[in-house]
Structure formats: structure tokens, C-alpha cells
Amino acid sequence: MRRQVLMMMAVGMTTISLAWSTPARAANEAEVVAGHLIELVKIGSMVVSEHQATINDATKAEKGFTADFVVDQIMERFKRQTEIDLRIPNVVPQANYYLALVEAERDVVDEAQPIINRQGVGFKGFLHAVFARRVGEHFYKKSGVRMKLTGVNYRNPNNKPDDFEEEVLRMFSDPRHPKGQSYVRNTVFDGRPVLRVIDPEYAAASCLSCHGAPKGERDITGIKKEGWKEGDLAGAVSLVLPLK
Ligand code: HEC
């Protein structure tokens, strides 16, 4: 018997549907979609992190950190990593999902322009995790797909892991867990079948000015540092993808 799994998603005025021929194939394709969505949000956060000094520059007004610039960077790096060029219409059947996320990233940077370009202010509260959280909110409204950045010792209560995420984070922090391996599970969320994917994130050198040593000292944002060392588990990107 031929079964079909349909994923429906409304983006703006259009409704997107992905049809998969068998449940096994559906699970596999959903995993690919989830992986790419996570990649897109990680790339965006990385672009924000790399430009933190520019964003925090009190001497300049216009910083050139525009939505167009960020979207261009995201498209280019995503193409380099996956060979998928989202600038080509319908380049892959799932392109509309990916573009919905890129649009969410565009919206967030666009909305932050007045703050980013404010002269005379150094730290403005616009950083990777704030970007990721807002992108998650925008993307959920566009797609019904939940995405968030979370961590065990979270700073912002909005990033608090749910029970499922907490358990997976605990598993990730076990030294026996193969570094970098994400956790994928078909399960039920709010009574609907979903694919949950949780992708671990590790502390890089660039994270330590805020999250590093000495533990307890205040970082530039005024929050106490966690005392992480390079390579420590920092948190995870968590995605809940509805399957029908
Ligand atoms: C400029 C300071 C700064 C830098 C640099 C920084 N972070 Fe954060 N990070 C924060 C703040 C502030 C929050 C809480 C933001 C919020 O959601 O309100 C946060 C939140 C997080 C969270 C979400 C969980 C939580 O605590 O709420 C993770 C995971 C995280 N950071 C990982 C990283 C990683 C990995 C890097 C390096 C690639 C990094 N951070 C670099 C300041 C920073």
C-alpha cells in the first residue's frame, strides 16, 4: 500500500506541501530538512557573532549590518556547505521551508536596524542568542516549526529546555556521547507526530568573553559568566518538525 505523508506549511499567502511516498522515506527526508534548517540558523547566529564588534561600535551610526548583507552571507555559506543555492527558484523541493527561515532571519535583522545603527551606545543587547530566539519566534509563525536555542544553565528563561531537551542535554554532556552527534527522534508533540532533532553546540574561543572564565564575573551584558572552556558543551539547537 502506498502511503503519503504530507507536510503542510503556510508561508505568507502560499501553502507549501511536501509529499513523501513512504513513511521510511518521509522520516529520512524530514531529517534532511531538519538538518538544513538547523544549519541555516547556526550560520545566521555565526554571522551575528562574527560582527559583534561592529554591532557594538559606539562611534559609528550606519554599520552596514543590514538584512541584505546578512541574508547574502547566509545564502553564500549555506551554498558552500550544502551545495544548495537558495537564490535559484525551487532549487530543491524543500526550498520554501529554507526560504521561510531565511526570511525570518531577514525580518529579525531588519527590525533591529534602529538599535544596531544607534550611535553613542556600545553594547545594545543584540547578539547571537537574541537573534536565534527572535528567528525562532518568527519562523514558528511562518511555518509551525518550532526552533530554539537552549542550554542546561540557561541565562534567559525563554531558552529553558523542556523535559525532553533537558534529558538530551544531559546525554550530550556525558563524555561517552560522540562529540557533535545530534539526537533525532520520531515522537509526539501537542498530540501530533513530529520529528525532534537536537543538535549540540560547543564553546568556541569567541564565546568565552561572555561565557568563559572566571566563572561568576560579569560579562559585557552584565550577566555572570559560566566559566566554560573551549570545547565544553554550550547548549543545543532544538527543532520540532510536524510530520503531518
Ligand atoms: C557578547 C556576549 C556573548 C557571546 C560572545 C556569546 N554569548 Fe551566548 N549568550 C549571551 C547572552 C546574553 C545570552 C542570553 C540571551 C537571551 O536569550 O536573552 C546567551 C545565551 C546563550 C545560549 C542559550 C541558553 C541561555 O543561556 O539562555 C547558548 C546555548 C549560548 N549563549 C551559547 C553561546 C556560544 C556557543 C557562543 C559562541 C559561539 C556564545 N554563546 C557567545 C551572551 C553571549
Residues whose N, C-alpha, C, O or C-beta is under 5 A from the ligand:
A	BS01	HEC	L127 A129 V130 L149 T150 G151 N153 Y154 R155 N156 N159 E201 Y202 A203 A204 S206 C207 C210 T221 A234 G235 A236
